Amino acid sequence: DGGITQSPKYLFRKEGQNVTLSCEQNLNHDAMYWYRQDPGQGLRLIYYSQIVNDFQKGDIAEGYSVSREKKESFPLTVTSAQKNPTAFYLCASRLTSGAYNEQFFGPGTRLTVL
Amino acid sequence: AQRVTQPEKLLSVFKGAPVELKCNYSYSGSPELFWYVQYSRQRLQLLLRHISRESIKGFTADLNKGETSFHLKKPFAQEEDSAMYYCALEPYGGATNKLIFGTGTLLAVQP
């Protein structure tokens, strides 16, 4: 089954803990993205990566970190510095050859801070 | 600043009625515009993009550069159209491969 997978589906965290959200794709896409989805605020870009070992901050990167050691994987760490981490997190990927390519999305991870 | 505005959080229509989901953008160049849709319990997925000039599931969207709008339209709504719809902008050239999303409109089609 091809596509983008995210795990876990639900994640609970205590305040002060770091957690890592997994995102894997087997679409051979170069670019990968992390978004945060909150009610009434749409999708906001956290981090993105266009190539292995390189990534850029999005609009709301504070309190988050990423790595891109493999083309297939783009894990997101929500650190204790993120003041309001409870949200739905979406990972996406796309081809970078050509322009205006479709972004493909994962099923999402819902993070709740207890 | 680059921005996408969807003024309606919720749009409720009856089955068979026309639908128009509004999208306005702010961008100094010529962007590419997209509509993404998220059905209940499904992933966010591309509905249509301006560059393709296509009609998907009866939906169309016309780019109006004078009004900086990319409204999504369908002449006769169906119950299965109920979903969250997001308008998105990609700056011209696509060099950054980034999308800027609006806040979304929830379309509810009543029977």
Chai-1 contact restraints between the chains, C-beta under 6 A:
chainA,res_idxA,chainB,res_idxB,connection_type,confidence,min_distance_angstrom,max_distance_angstrom,comment,restraint_id
A,A31,B,N97,contact,1.0,0.0,6.0,A-B,restraint_1
A,Q41,B,T103,contact,1.0,0.0,6.0,A-B,restraint_2
A,G42,B,F101,contact,1.0,0.0,6.0,A-B,restraint_3
A,G42,B,G102,contact,1.0,0.0,6.0,A-B,restraint_4
A,G42,B,T103,contact,1.0,0.0,6.0,A-B,restraint_5
A,G42,B,G104,contact,1.0,0.0,6.0,A-B,restraint_6
A,L43,B,F101,contact,1.0,0.0,6.0,A-B,restraint_7
A,T96,B,N97,contact,1.0,0.0,6.0,A-B,restraint_8
A,A99,B,G94,contact,1.0,0.0,6.0,A-B,restraint_9
A,Y100,B,E32,contact,1.0,0.0,6.0,A-B,restraint_10
A,Y100,B,I51,contact,1.0,0.0,6.0,A-B,restraint_11
A,Y100,B,E90,contact,1.0,0.0,6.0,A-B,restraint_12
A,Y100,B,G94,contact,1.0,0.0,6.0,A-B,restraint_13
A,E102,B,L46,contact,1.0,0.0,6.0,A-B,restraint_14
A,F105,B,R43,contact,1.0,0.0,6.0,A-B,restraint_15
A,F105,B,L44,contact,1.0,0.0,6.0,A-B,restraint_16
A,P107,B,R43,contact,1.0,0.0,6.0,A-B,restraint_17
